[in-house]
Amino acid sequence: MADHIKLQVLKALTAHLEGITKTNGYQHDLKGKVFRGRAVFGATDEVPLLSLLESPAPLDGFYADEQKTLRRDTLVLLVQGWADDDSRNPTDPVYPLLADVQRRMSDIVSLDEGTNRPRWPGVYMLKGLISDLDIGQDAVRPAQEGVSAKAFFYMPIRITLPVNLIDPTEKVE
C-alpha cells in the first residue's frame, strides 16, 4: 500500500533537505542526518542534524468539494536543527546551519523573476505533492537542561496540500 500523502510529503522534504551537502555548495553535510518524528537527541548524537516534527495541534482543513471527500489541509511542521556549541557564543554555529536550511527550503517555492516559472522545476512544490509552502520566522536557542544538550534552531513551516479522504495515499492534481 502507498504511503499517506502526509508521509509522502515528509519523505520528499527529508530527501530534499539531505541535499544540503558541501558538494552542493552548502556549509554543512546533512546526508543521512535528517530525521522525521524524532524529538529527542542526546549529547552523543553527531551534529549537525535536523528533525521534522508535525505540529501537535493540527489546523482545520477546508473541504474542496460538495461530497466532502477532497480537502485542502494545512500541515504545520517544525524544522529543528542542531549544531556544535561555541564555548564563548554558544548559538553562533547554529546560524550558518539555519541559513543552509532556509536556502534549501526556498528551492521548493522559488520562481524565476524573468519568466515567473519555477527556478528549480525538479523540486518545485515537492514535485506537485503540495500546493503551497510558507517558511515561518525562526528562533535560535542555546543548550538548555531538559530541552537540548546543544544549541539549536527551530523554524515553523506551513504546507498546503490537497487530501483525497477516500484514498489519502493518492496525489490530488
KOLKEBA-966296 format. One record per atom (N, C-alpha, C): atom name; residue in one letter; x, y, z. Coordinates in nm, 3 decimals. Layout:
residues N
+------+------+---------+---------+---------+
| site | code |    east |   north |      up |
+------+------+---------+---------+---------+
|   CA |    A |       X |       Y |       Z |
...
+------+------+---------+---------+---------+
***
This chain:
residues 173
+------+------+---------+---------+---------+
| site | code |    east |   north |      up |
+------+------+---------+---------+---------+
|    N |    M |   0.085 |  -0.119 |   0.000 |
|   CA |    M |   0.000 |   0.000 |   0.000 |
|    C |    M |   0.089 |   0.125 |   0.000 |
|    N |    A |   0.046 |   0.225 |  -0.071 |
|   CA |    A |   0.122 |   0.350 |  -0.080 |
|    C |    A |   0.115 |   0.427 |   0.052 |
|    N |    D |   0.210 |   0.515 |   0.071 |
|   CA |    D |   0.214 |   0.597 |   0.192 |
|    C |    D |   0.104 |   0.702 |   0.190 |
|    N |    H |   0.059 |   0.740 |   0.309 |
|   CA |    H |  -0.034 |   0.852 |   0.325 |
|    C |    H |   0.031 |   0.976 |   0.263 |
|    N |    I |  -0.048 |   1.066 |   0.209 |
|   CA |    I |   0.005 |   1.184 |   0.141 |
|    C |    I |   0.096 |   1.265 |   0.232 |
|    N |    K |   0.063 |   1.274 |   0.360 |
|   CA |    K |   0.150 |   1.349 |   0.452 |
|    C |    K |   0.287 |   1.284 |   0.464 |
|    N |    L |   0.290 |   1.151 |   0.472 |
|   CA |    L |   0.417 |   1.082 |   0.481 |
|    C |    L |   0.495 |   1.097 |   0.351 |
|    N |    Q |   0.426 |   1.097 |   0.237 |
|   CA |    Q |   0.493 |   1.122 |   0.110 |
|    C |    Q |   0.562 |   1.259 |   0.113 |
|    N |    V |   0.491 |   1.360 |   0.165 |
|   CA |    V |   0.546 |   1.494 |   0.174 |
|    C |    V |   0.667 |   1.496 |   0.269 |
|    N |    L |   0.653 |   1.431 |   0.384 |
|   CA |    L |   0.763 |   1.428 |   0.480 |
|    C |    L |   0.887 |   1.359 |   0.423 |
|    N |    K |   0.865 |   1.250 |   0.351 |
|   CA |    K |   0.979 |   1.179 |   0.288 |
|    C |    K |   1.044 |   1.265 |   0.180 |
|    N |    A |   0.963 |   1.333 |   0.100 |
|   CA |    A |   1.017 |   1.419 |  -0.005 |
|    C |    A |   1.095 |   1.536 |   0.056 |
|    N |    L |   1.042 |   1.592 |   0.162 |
|   CA |    L |   1.110 |   1.702 |   0.230 |
|    C |    L |   1.240 |   1.655 |   0.294 |
|    N |    T |   1.238 |   1.537 |   0.352 |
|   CA |    T |   1.361 |   1.479 |   0.410 |
|    C |    T |   1.467 |   1.462 |   0.303 |
|    N |    A |   1.430 |   1.402 |   0.191 |
|   CA |    A |   1.526 |   1.381 |   0.082 |
|    C |    A |   1.579 |   1.514 |   0.030 |
|    N |    H |   1.493 |   1.612 |   0.020 |
|   CA |    H |   1.536 |   1.743 |  -0.030 |
|    C |    H |   1.636 |   1.807 |   0.067 |
|    N |    L |   1.607 |   1.802 |   0.195 |
|   CA |    L |   1.697 |   1.862 |   0.295 |
|    C |    L |   1.829 |   1.785 |   0.306 |
|    N |    E |   1.827 |   1.656 |   0.278 |
|   CA |    E |   1.952 |   1.580 |   0.279 |
|    C |    E |   2.042 |   1.620 |   0.162 |
|    N |    G |   1.990 |   1.700 |   0.070 |
|   CA |    G |   2.071 |   1.755 |  -0.038 |
|    C |    G |   2.160 |   1.870 |   0.007 |
|    N |    I |   2.148 |   1.907 |   0.135 |
|   CA |    I |   2.239 |   2.007 |   0.191 |
|    C |    I |   2.372 |   1.937 |   0.215 |
|    N |    T |   2.462 |   1.956 |   0.120 |
|   CA |    T |   2.595 |   1.896 |   0.129 |
|    C |    T |   2.698 |   1.999 |   0.083 |
|    N |    K |   2.820 |   1.979 |   0.124 |
|   CA |    K |   2.926 |   2.070 |   0.082 |
|    C |    K |   2.948 |   2.063 |  -0.068 |
|    N |    T |   2.931 |   1.944 |  -0.126 |
|   CA |    T |   2.949 |   1.931 |  -0.271 |
|    C |    T |   2.840 |   2.006 |  -0.348 |
|    N |    N |   2.725 |   2.031 |  -0.283 |
|   CA |    N |   2.617 |   2.110 |  -0.345 |
|    C |    N |   2.629 |   2.259 |  -0.314 |
|    N |    G |   2.741 |   2.299 |  -0.249 |
|   CA |    G |   2.765 |   2.440 |  -0.224 |
|    C |    G |   2.718 |   2.491 |  -0.089 |
|    N |    Y |   2.683 |   2.402 |   0.000 |
|   CA |    Y |   2.639 |   2.443 |   0.133 |
|    C |    Y |   2.756 |   2.435 |   0.232 |
|    N |    Q |   2.735 |   2.486 |   0.352 |
|   CA |    Q |   2.838 |   2.484 |   0.455 |
|    C |    Q |   2.837 |   2.355 |   0.538 |
|    N |    H |   2.731 |   2.275 |   0.524 |
|   CA |    H |   2.713 |   2.156 |   0.605 |
|    C |    H |   2.685 |   2.033 |   0.519 |
|    N |    D |   2.702 |   1.917 |   0.577 |
|   CA |    D |   2.665 |   1.790 |   0.514 |
|    C |    D |   2.555 |   1.726 |   0.598 |
|    N |    L |   2.436 |   1.716 |   0.541 |
|   CA |    L |   2.322 |   1.659 |   0.614 |
|    C |    L |   2.274 |   1.527 |   0.556 |
|    N |    K |   2.350 |   1.469 |   0.464 |
|   CA |    K |   2.312 |   1.339 |   0.408 |
|    C |    K |   2.302 |   1.236 |   0.521 |
|    N |    G |   2.186 |   1.175 |   0.538 |
|   CA |    G |   2.164 |   1.077 |   0.644 |
|    C |    G |   2.145 |   1.138 |   0.781 |
|    N |    K |   2.131 |   1.271 |   0.788 |
|   CA |    K |   2.119 |   1.339 |   0.918 |
|    C |    K |   1.989 |   1.419 |   0.931 |
|    N |    V |   1.889 |   1.383 |   0.852 |
|   CA |    V |   1.758 |   1.447 |   0.861 |
|    C |    V |   1.660 |   1.340 |   0.905 |
|    N |    F |   1.591 |   1.366 |   1.016 |
|   CA |    F |   1.503 |   1.267 |   1.078 |
|    C |    F |   1.359 |   1.317 |   1.077 |
|    N |    R |   1.266 |   1.224 |   1.073 |
|   CA |    R |   1.123 |   1.255 |   1.082 |
|    C |    R |   1.070 |   1.201 |   1.214 |
|    N |    G |   0.997 |   1.285 |   1.286 |
|   CA |    G |   0.928 |   1.240 |   1.406 |
|    C |    G |   1.018 |   1.208 |   1.524 |
|    N |    R |   1.140 |   1.251 |   1.521 |
|   CA |    R |   1.231 |   1.227 |   1.633 |
|    C |    R |   1.248 |   1.357 |   1.711 |
|    N |    A |   1.201 |   1.357 |   1.835 |
|   CA |    A |   1.203 |   1.479 |   1.915 |
|    C |    A |   1.320 |   1.486 |   2.011 |
|    N |    V |   1.381 |   1.373 |   2.043 |
|   CA |    V |   1.485 |   1.372 |   2.145 |
|    C |    V |   1.618 |   1.332 |   2.083 |
|    N |    F |   1.717 |   1.415 |   2.106 |
|   CA |    F |   1.855 |   1.387 |   2.066 |
|    C |    F |   1.942 |   1.411 |   2.188 |
|    N |    G |   2.045 |   1.330 |   2.202 |
|   CA |    G |   2.132 |   1.342 |   2.319 |
|    C |    G |   2.265 |   1.407 |   2.285 |
|    N |    A |   2.345 |   1.424 |   2.389 |
|   CA |    A |   2.476 |   1.488 |   2.374 |
|    C |    A |   2.568 |   1.406 |   2.286 |
|    N |    T |   2.542 |   1.277 |   2.271 |
|   CA |    T |   2.629 |   1.191 |   2.190 |
|    C |    T |   2.588 |   1.186 |   2.042 |
|    N |    D |   2.472 |   1.243 |   2.007 |
|   CA |    D |   2.432 |   1.247 |   1.867 |
|    C |    D |   2.521 |   1.343 |   1.791 |
|    N |    E |   2.573 |   1.296 |   1.677 |
|   CA |    E |   2.665 |   1.376 |   1.597 |
|    C |    E |   2.591 |   1.487 |   1.523 |
|    N |    V |   2.635 |   1.609 |   1.542 |
|   CA |    V |   2.575 |   1.724 |   1.475 |
|    C |    V |   2.662 |   1.763 |   1.357 |
|    N |    P |   2.608 |   1.833 |   1.258 |
|   CA |    P |   2.474 |   1.890 |   1.255 |
|    C |    P |   2.370 |   1.784 |   1.220 |
|    N |    L |   2.246 |   1.811 |   1.260 |
|   CA |    L |   2.135 |   1.724 |   1.225 |
|    C |    L |   2.006 |   1.802 |   1.229 |
|    N |    L |   1.906 |   1.749 |   1.160 |
|   CA |    L |   1.774 |   1.811 |   1.153 |
|    C |    L |   1.667 |   1.711 |   1.193 |
|    N |    S |   1.555 |   1.764 |   1.241 |
|   CA |    S |   1.438 |   1.683 |   1.268 |
|    C |    S |   1.314 |   1.756 |   1.218 |
|    N |    L |   1.222 |   1.681 |   1.158 |
|   CA |    L |   1.094 |   1.734 |   1.112 |
|    C |    L |   0.985 |   1.678 |   1.203 |
|    N |    L |   0.915 |   1.768 |   1.270 |
|   CA |    L |   0.808 |   1.727 |   1.361 |
|    C |    L |   0.677 |   1.791 |   1.318 |
|    N |    E |   0.572 |   1.711 |   1.321 |
|   CA |    E |   0.440 |   1.763 |   1.290 |
|    C |    E |   0.385 |   1.834 |   1.413 |
|    N |    S |   0.313 |   1.942 |   1.390 |
|   CA |    S |   0.253 |   2.018 |   1.499 |
|    C |    S |   0.156 |   1.929 |   1.578 |
|    N |    P |   0.158 |   1.939 |   1.712 |
|   CA |    P |   0.066 |   1.858 |   1.791 |
|    C |    P |  -0.079 |   1.904 |   1.782 |
|    N |    A |  -0.102 |   2.025 |   1.734 |
|   CA |    A |  -0.237 |   2.078 |   1.722 |
|    C |    A |  -0.263 |   2.114 |   1.577 |
|    N |    P |  -0.319 |   2.019 |   1.499 |
|   CA |    P |  -0.342 |   2.047 |   1.357 |
|    C |    P |  -0.447 |   2.155 |   1.336 |
|    N |    L |  -0.433 |   2.226 |   1.225 |
|   CA |    L |  -0.532 |   2.326 |   1.187 |
|    C |    L |  -0.646 |   2.255 |   1.114 |
|    N |    D |  -0.761 |   2.320 |   1.108 |
|   CA |    D |  -0.874 |   2.263 |   1.035 |
|    C |    D |  -0.850 |   2.270 |   0.885 |
|    N |    G |  -0.883 |   2.163 |   0.816 |
|   CA |    G |  -0.875 |   2.164 |   0.669 |
|    C |    G |  -1.002 |   2.224 |   0.613 |
|    N |    F |  -0.999 |   2.258 |   0.486 |
|   CA |    F |  -1.114 |   2.315 |   0.418 |
|    C |    F |  -1.158 |   2.218 |   0.309 |
|    N |    Y |  -1.286 |   2.180 |   0.311 |
|   CA |    Y |  -1.337 |   2.088 |   0.210 |
|    C |    Y |  -1.343 |   2.158 |   0.076 |
|    N |    A |  -1.300 |   2.084 |  -0.027 |
|   CA |    A |  -1.290 |   2.143 |  -0.159 |
|    C |    A |  -1.394 |   2.090 |  -0.257 |
|    N |    D |  -1.485 |   2.006 |  -0.209 |
|   CA |    D |  -1.588 |   1.956 |  -0.299 |
|    C |    D |  -1.718 |   1.935 |  -0.221 |
|    N |    E |  -1.828 |   1.918 |  -0.294 |
|   CA |    E |  -1.959 |   1.905 |  -0.232 |
|    C |    E |  -1.974 |   1.778 |  -0.151 |
|    N |    Q |  -1.908 |   1.670 |  -0.191 |
|   CA |    Q |  -1.920 |   1.543 |  -0.120 |
|    C |    Q |  -1.831 |   1.537 |   0.004 |
|    N |    K |  -1.751 |   1.640 |   0.023 |
|   CA |    K |  -1.659 |   1.649 |   0.137 |
|    C |    K |  -1.561 |   1.532 |   0.140 |
|    N |    T |  -1.512 |   1.498 |   0.022 |
|   CA |    T |  -1.412 |   1.391 |   0.012 |
|    C |    T |  -1.275 |   1.445 |  -0.026 |
|    N |    L |  -1.269 |   1.569 |  -0.074 |
|   CA |    L |  -1.143 |   1.635 |  -0.103 |
|    C |    L |  -1.128 |   1.752 |  -0.005 |
|    N |    R |  -1.008 |   1.764 |   0.050 |
|   CA |    R |  -0.986 |   1.868 |   0.149 |
|    C |    R |  -0.851 |   1.935 |   0.123 |
|    N |    R |  -0.842 |   2.062 |   0.150 |
|   CA |    R |  -0.714 |   2.135 |   0.148 |
|    C |    R |  -0.667 |   2.143 |   0.292 |
|    N |    D |  -0.564 |   2.067 |   0.322 |
|   CA |    D |  -0.511 |   2.064 |   0.458 |
|    C |    D |  -0.394 |   2.160 |   0.472 |
|    N |    T |  -0.374 |   2.207 |   0.592 |
|   CA |    T |  -0.256 |   2.285 |   0.626 |
|    C |    T |  -0.175 |   2.200 |   0.722 |
|    N |    L |  -0.059 |   2.158 |   0.677 |
|   CA |    L |   0.031 |   2.077 |   0.756 |
|    C |    L |   0.137 |   2.171 |   0.815 |
|    N |    V |   0.137 |   2.183 |   0.947 |
|   CA |    V |   0.236 |   2.268 |   1.014 |
|    C |    V |   0.346 |   2.178 |   1.067 |
|    N |    L |   0.467 |   2.206 |   1.021 |
|   CA |    L |   0.584 |   2.130 |   1.065 |
|    C |    L |   0.680 |   2.221 |   1.137 |
|    N |    L |   0.753 |   2.164 |   1.229 |
|   CA |    L |   0.860 |   2.234 |   1.297 |
|    C |    L |   0.990 |   2.171 |   1.253 |
|    N |    V |   1.072 |   2.249 |   1.183 |
|   CA |    V |   1.204 |   2.203 |   1.142 |
|    C |    V |   1.300 |   2.246 |   1.252 |
|    N |    Q |   1.370 |   2.148 |   1.310 |
|   CA |    Q |   1.466 |   2.178 |   1.415 |
|    C |    Q |   1.605 |   2.136 |   1.367 |
|    N |    G |   1.704 |   2.216 |   1.402 |
|   CA |    G |   1.841 |   2.185 |   1.363 |
|    C |    G |   1.937 |   2.208 |   1.478 |
|    N |    W |   2.033 |   2.118 |   1.490 |
|   CA |    W |   2.133 |   2.127 |   1.597 |
|    C |    W |   2.272 |   2.138 |   1.537 |
|    N |    A |   2.355 |   2.216 |   1.604 |
|   CA |    A |   2.494 |   2.233 |   1.560 |
|    C |    A |   2.583 |   2.231 |   1.685 |
|    N |    D |   2.714 |   2.225 |   1.661 |
|   CA |    D |   2.809 |   2.231 |   1.772 |
|    C |    D |   2.796 |   2.363 |   1.846 |
|    N |    D |   2.824 |   2.358 |   1.974 |
|   CA |    D |   2.828 |   2.480 |   2.053 |
|    C |    D |   2.964 |   2.546 |   2.041 |
|    N |    D |   2.965 |   2.675 |   2.053 |
|   CA |    D |   3.086 |   2.754 |   2.066 |
|    C |    D |   3.090 |   2.792 |   2.215 |
|    N |    S |   3.202 |   2.770 |   2.282 |
|   CA |    S |   3.205 |   2.791 |   2.427 |
|    C |    S |   3.178 |   2.937 |   2.465 |
|    N |    R |   3.221 |   3.031 |   2.383 |
|   CA |    R |   3.200 |   3.172 |   2.417 |
|    C |    R |   3.064 |   3.223 |   2.370 |
|    N |    N |   3.025 |   3.186 |   2.249 |
|   CA |    N |   2.898 |   3.229 |   2.190 |
|    C |    N |   2.825 |   3.105 |   2.141 |
|    N |    P |   2.753 |   3.038 |   2.231 |
|   CA |    P |   2.700 |   2.905 |   2.201 |
|    C |    P |   2.611 |   2.893 |   2.078 |
|    N |    T |   2.539 |   2.997 |   2.043 |
|   CA |    T |   2.446 |   2.984 |   1.931 |
|    C |    T |   2.506 |   3.021 |   1.796 |
|    N |    D |   2.625 |   3.081 |   1.794 |
|   CA |    D |   2.683 |   3.127 |   1.667 |
|    C |    D |   2.689 |   3.018 |   1.560 |
|    N |    P |   2.731 |   2.893 |   1.592 |
|   CA |    P |   2.738 |   2.791 |   1.487 |
|    C |    P |   2.602 |   2.747 |   1.431 |
|    N |    V |   2.494 |   2.782 |   1.498 |
|   CA |    V |   2.360 |   2.744 |   1.452 |
|    C |    V |   2.317 |   2.829 |   1.332 |
|    N |    Y |   2.360 |   2.953 |   1.328 |
|   CA |    Y |   2.315 |   3.043 |   1.222 |
|    C |    Y |   2.356 |   2.999 |   1.081 |
|    N |    P |   2.479 |   2.953 |   1.059 |
|   CA |    P |   2.511 |   2.902 |   0.925 |
|    C |    P |   2.427 |   2.780 |   0.886 |
|    N |    L |   2.396 |   2.693 |   0.983 |
|   CA |    L |   2.310 |   2.578 |   0.955 |
|    C |    L |   2.170 |   2.626 |   0.918 |
|    N |    L |   2.118 |   2.720 |   0.992 |
|   CA |    L |   1.987 |   2.777 |   0.963 |
|    C |    L |   1.986 |   2.838 |   0.823 |
|    N |    A |   2.092 |   2.909 |   0.787 |
|   CA |    A |   2.100 |   2.970 |   0.654 |
|    C |    A |   2.096 |   2.864 |   0.544 |
|    N |    D |   2.169 |   2.754 |   0.565 |
|   CA |    D |   2.166 |   2.644 |   0.468 |
|    C |    D |   2.025 |   2.589 |   0.452 |
|    N |    V |   1.956 |   2.568 |   0.563 |
|   CA |    V |   1.821 |   2.511 |   0.559 |
|    C |    V |   1.724 |   2.608 |   0.492 |
|    N |    Q |   1.732 |   2.735 |   0.525 |
|   CA |    Q |   1.644 |   2.833 |   0.462 |
|    C |    Q |   1.668 |   2.840 |   0.311 |
|    N |    R |   1.793 |   2.839 |   0.271 |
|   CA |    R |   1.826 |   2.844 |   0.128 |
|    C |    R |   1.771 |   2.722 |   0.056 |
|    N |    R |   1.788 |   2.605 |   0.118 |
|   CA |    R |   1.740 |   2.481 |   0.055 |
|    C |    R |   1.587 |   2.478 |   0.050 |
|    N |    M |   1.521 |   2.524 |   0.156 |
|   CA |    M |   1.374 |   2.527 |   0.157 |
|    C |    M |   1.321 |   2.622 |   0.051 |
|    N |    S |   1.392 |   2.731 |   0.026 |
|   CA |    S |   1.344 |   2.828 |  -0.073 |
|    C |    S |   1.339 |   2.768 |  -0.214 |
|    N |    D |   1.421 |   2.665 |  -0.240 |
|   CA |    D |   1.419 |   2.600 |  -0.371 |
|    C |    D |   1.279 |   2.547 |  -0.405 |
|    N |    I |   1.204 |   2.508 |  -0.304 |
|   CA |    I |   1.073 |   2.446 |  -0.324 |
|    C |    I |   0.972 |   2.545 |  -0.380 |
|    N |    V |   0.989 |   2.673 |  -0.349 |
|   CA |    V |   0.890 |   2.773 |  -0.390 |
|    C |    V |   0.945 |   2.881 |  -0.482 |
|    N |    S |   1.075 |   2.879 |  -0.510 |
|   CA |    S |   1.137 |   2.988 |  -0.588 |
|    C |    S |   1.092 |   2.990 |  -0.733 |
|    N |    L |   1.059 |   3.110 |  -0.777 |
|   CA |    L |   1.023 |   3.134 |  -0.917 |
|    C |    L |   1.129 |   3.222 |  -0.980 |
|    N |    D |   1.154 |   3.202 |  -1.108 |
|   CA |    D |   1.247 |   3.284 |  -1.183 |
|    C |    D |   1.180 |   3.418 |  -1.208 |
|    N |    E |   1.247 |   3.526 |  -1.173 |
|   CA |    E |   1.188 |   3.660 |  -1.186 |
|    C |    E |   1.150 |   3.695 |  -1.330 |
|    N |    G |   1.230 |   3.654 |  -1.425 |
|   CA |    G |   1.203 |   3.690 |  -1.563 |
|    C |    G |   1.083 |   3.619 |  -1.623 |
|    N |    T |   1.065 |   3.492 |  -1.591 |
|   CA |    T |   0.960 |   3.414 |  -1.654 |
|    C |    T |   0.846 |   3.375 |  -1.559 |
|    N |    N |   0.868 |   3.393 |  -1.431 |
|   CA |    N |   0.771 |   3.352 |  -1.328 |
|    C |    N |   0.745 |   3.202 |  -1.332 |
|    N |    R |   0.844 |   3.129 |  -1.381 |
|   CA |    R |   0.840 |   2.982 |  -1.382 |
|    C |    R |   0.928 |   2.931 |  -1.269 |
|    N |    P |   0.907 |   2.807 |  -1.227 |
|   CA |    P |   0.989 |   2.753 |  -1.118 |
|    C |    P |   1.139 |   2.761 |  -1.150 |
|    N |    R |   1.214 |   2.812 |  -1.054 |
|   CA |    R |   1.359 |   2.819 |  -1.070 |
|    C |    R |   1.420 |   2.680 |  -1.068 |
|    N |    W |   1.365 |   2.591 |  -0.988 |
|   CA |    W |   1.412 |   2.453 |  -0.974 |
|    C |    W |   1.294 |   2.359 |  -1.001 |
|    N |    P |   1.258 |   2.336 |  -1.128 |
|   CA |    P |   1.140 |   2.256 |  -1.161 |
|    C |    P |   1.140 |   2.117 |  -1.099 |
|    N |    G |   1.255 |   2.057 |  -1.079 |
|   CA |    G |   1.262 |   1.922 |  -1.024 |
|    C |    G |   1.217 |   1.910 |  -0.880 |
|    N |    V |   1.213 |   2.023 |  -0.808 |
|   CA |    V |   1.170 |   2.019 |  -0.667 |
|    C |    V |   1.054 |   2.114 |  -0.639 |
|    N |    Y |   1.013 |   2.189 |  -0.741 |
|   CA |    Y |   0.908 |   2.288 |  -0.720 |
|    C |    Y |   0.783 |   2.223 |  -0.661 |
|    N |    M |   0.738 |   2.277 |  -0.551 |
|   CA |    M |   0.621 |   2.227 |  -0.477 |
|    C |    M |   0.633 |   2.077 |  -0.450 |
|    N |    L |   0.756 |   2.035 |  -0.422 |
|   CA |    L |   0.787 |   1.893 |  -0.397 |
|    C |    L |   0.728 |   1.805 |  -0.507 |
|    N |    K |   0.757 |   1.846 |  -0.629 |
|   CA |    K |   0.712 |   1.774 |  -0.750 |
|    C |    K |   0.560 |   1.762 |  -0.756 |
|    N |    G |   0.492 |   1.867 |  -0.710 |
|   CA |    G |   0.346 |   1.870 |  -0.719 |
|    C |    G |   0.273 |   1.804 |  -0.603 |
|    N |    L |   0.344 |   1.757 |  -0.502 |
|   CA |    L |   0.276 |   1.698 |  -0.387 |
|    C |    L |   0.201 |   1.802 |  -0.305 |
|    N |    I |   0.255 |   1.925 |  -0.303 |
|   CA |    I |   0.195 |   2.030 |  -0.222 |
|    C |    I |   0.149 |   2.143 |  -0.313 |
|    N |    S |   0.063 |   2.230 |  -0.259 |
|   CA |    S |   0.018 |   2.344 |  -0.339 |
|    C |    S |   0.073 |   2.476 |  -0.287 |
|    N |    D |   0.131 |   2.477 |  -0.167 |
|   CA |    D |   0.192 |   2.599 |  -0.115 |
|    C |    D |   0.283 |   2.564 |   0.002 |
|    N |    L |   0.379 |   2.653 |   0.028 |
|   CA |    L |   0.470 |   2.636 |   0.141 |
|    C |    L |   0.509 |   2.774 |   0.190 |
|    N |    D |   0.492 |   2.797 |   0.319 |
|   CA |    D |   0.533 |   2.921 |   0.383 |
|    C |    D |   0.638 |   2.888 |   0.487 |
|    N |    I |   0.746 |   2.965 |   0.487 |
|   CA |    I |   0.854 |   2.946 |   0.583 |
|    C |    I |   0.836 |   3.052 |   0.691 |
|    N |    G |   0.812 |   3.005 |   0.814 |
|   CA |    G |   0.787 |   3.096 |   0.924 |
|    C |    G |   0.915 |   3.152 |   0.985 |
|    N |    Q |   0.897 |   3.240 |   1.080 |
|   CA |    Q |   1.010 |   3.302 |   1.147 |
|    C |    Q |   1.075 |   3.203 |   1.242 |
|    N |    D |   1.207 |   3.196 |   1.235 |
|   CA |    D |   1.285 |   3.102 |   1.313 |
|    C |    D |   1.325 |   3.160 |   1.448 |
|    N |    A |   1.376 |   3.073 |   1.533 |
|   CA |    A |   1.434 |   3.114 |   1.662 |
|    C |    A |   1.556 |   3.026 |   1.686 |
|    N |    V |   1.662 |   3.086 |   1.737 |
|   CA |    V |   1.785 |   3.015 |   1.770 |
|    C |    V |   1.801 |   3.019 |   1.921 |
|    N |    R |   1.831 |   2.902 |   1.978 |
|   CA |    R |   1.837 |   2.890 |   2.124 |
|    C |    R |   1.965 |   2.819 |   2.166 |
|    N |    P |   2.018 |   2.854 |   2.284 |
|   CA |    P |   2.133 |   2.783 |   2.337 |
|    C |    P |   2.089 |   2.651 |   2.399 |
|    N |    A |   2.186 |   2.568 |   2.433 |
|   CA |    A |   2.155 |   2.445 |   2.506 |
|    C |    A |   2.080 |   2.481 |   2.634 |
|    N |    Q |   1.988 |   2.395 |   2.671 |
|   CA |    Q |   1.908 |   2.421 |   2.792 |
|    C |    Q |   1.873 |   2.287 |   2.855 |
|    N |    E |   1.899 |   2.274 |   2.982 |
|   CA |    E |   1.873 |   2.148 |   3.051 |
|    C |    E |   1.726 |   2.109 |   3.037 |
|    N |    G |   1.704 |   1.984 |   3.002 |
|   CA |    G |   1.569 |   1.934 |   2.984 |
|    C |    G |   1.510 |   1.962 |   2.847 |
|    N |    V |   1.582 |   2.042 |   2.766 |
|   CA |    V |   1.534 |   2.076 |   2.633 |
|    C |    V |   1.629 |   2.024 |   2.527 |
|    N |    S |   1.755 |   2.064 |   2.535 |
|   CA |    S |   1.853 |   2.023 |   2.436 |
|    C |    S |   1.993 |   2.034 |   2.495 |
|    N |    A |   2.076 |   1.935 |   2.463 |
|   CA |    A |   2.214 |   1.934 |   2.511 |
|    C |    A |   2.304 |   2.024 |   2.426 |
|    N |    K |   2.254 |   2.069 |   2.311 |
|   CA |    K |   2.332 |   2.153 |   2.220 |
|    C |    K |   2.247 |   2.271 |   2.172 |
|    N |    A |   2.314 |   2.374 |   2.124 |
|   CA |    A |   2.243 |   2.488 |   2.065 |
|    C |    A |   2.162 |   2.439 |   1.946 |
|    N |    F |   2.050 |   2.505 |   1.918 |
|   CA |    F |   1.962 |   2.460 |   1.812 |
|    C |    F |   1.879 |   2.575 |   1.758 |
|    N |    F |   1.813 |   2.551 |   1.644 |
|   CA |    F |   1.714 |   2.644 |   1.592 |
|    C |    F |   1.585 |   2.568 |   1.572 |
|    N |    Y |   1.476 |   2.642 |   1.567 |
|   CA |    Y |   1.352 |   2.584 |   1.517 |
|    C |    Y |   1.288 |   2.685 |   1.423 |
|    N |    M |   1.227 |   2.629 |   1.320 |
|   CA |    M |   1.168 |   2.708 |   1.215 |
|    C |    M |   1.036 |   2.642 |   1.174 |
|    N |    P |   0.925 |   2.711 |   1.195 |
|   CA |    P |   0.798 |   2.653 |   1.152 |
|    C |    P |   0.779 |   2.670 |   1.002 |
|    N |    I |   0.720 |   2.570 |   0.941 |
|   CA |    I |   0.679 |   2.581 |   0.801 |
|    C |    I |   0.533 |   2.537 |   0.791 |
|    N |    R |   0.463 |   2.600 |   0.700 |
|   CA |    R |   0.322 |   2.568 |   0.679 |
|    C |    R |   0.305 |   2.524 |   0.535 |
|    N |    I |   0.257 |   2.402 |   0.520 |
|   CA |    I |   0.241 |   2.341 |   0.388 |
|    C |    I |   0.092 |   2.323 |   0.361 |
|    N |    T |   0.050 |   2.364 |   0.242 |
|   CA |    T |  -0.087 |   2.340 |   0.200 |
|    C |    T |  -0.083 |   2.223 |   0.103 |
|    N |    L |  -0.168 |   2.124 |   0.131 |
|   CA |    L |  -0.171 |   2.009 |   0.042 |
|    C |    L |  -0.313 |   1.959 |   0.026 |
|    N |    P |  -0.345 |   1.917 |  -0.095 |
|   CA |    P |  -0.477 |   1.858 |  -0.118 |
|    C |    P |  -0.479 |   1.714 |  -0.069 |
|    N |    V |  -0.588 |   1.676 |  -0.003 |
|   CA |    V |  -0.601 |   1.540 |   0.050 |
|    C |    V |  -0.732 |   1.479 |  -0.001 |
|    N |    N |  -0.722 |   1.361 |  -0.058 |
|   CA |    N |  -0.838 |   1.284 |  -0.101 |
|    C |    N |  -0.875 |   1.193 |   0.016 |
|    N |    L |  -0.987 |   1.220 |   0.082 |
|   CA |    L |  -1.024 |   1.143 |   0.201 |
|    C |    L |  -1.064 |   1.000 |   0.168 |
|    N |    I |  -1.105 |   0.974 |   0.045 |
|   CA |    I |  -1.139 |   0.838 |   0.006 |
|    C |    I |  -1.011 |   0.754 |  -0.009 |
|    N |    D |  -0.908 |   0.816 |  -0.066 |
|   CA |    D |  -0.778 |   0.750 |  -0.079 |
|    C |    D |  -0.669 |   0.850 |  -0.041 |
|    N |    P |  -0.634 |   0.859 |   0.089 |
|   CA |    P |  -0.535 |   0.956 |   0.134 |
|    C |    P |  -0.392 |   0.927 |   0.090 |
|    N |    T |  -0.373 |   0.821 |   0.010 |
|   CA |    T |  -0.241 |   0.795 |  -0.045 |
|    C |    T |  -0.227 |   0.853 |  -0.185 |
|    N |    E |  -0.338 |   0.898 |  -0.240 |
|   CA |    E |  -0.341 |   0.947 |  -0.378 |
|    C |    E |  -0.305 |   1.094 |  -0.386 |
|    N |    K |  -0.217 |   1.126 |  -0.479 |
|   CA |    K |  -0.181 |   1.265 |  -0.506 |
|    C |    K |  -0.298 |   1.329 |  -0.581 |
|    N |    V |  -0.346 |   1.443 |  -0.532 |
|   CA |    V |  -0.457 |   1.515 |  -0.594 |
|    C |    V |  -0.400 |   1.621 |  -0.687 |
|    N |    E |  -0.447 |   1.623 |  -0.808 |
|   CA |    E |  -0.399 |   1.722 |  -0.907 |
|    C |    E |  -0.477 |   1.850 |  -0.893 |
+------+------+---------+---------+---------+
***
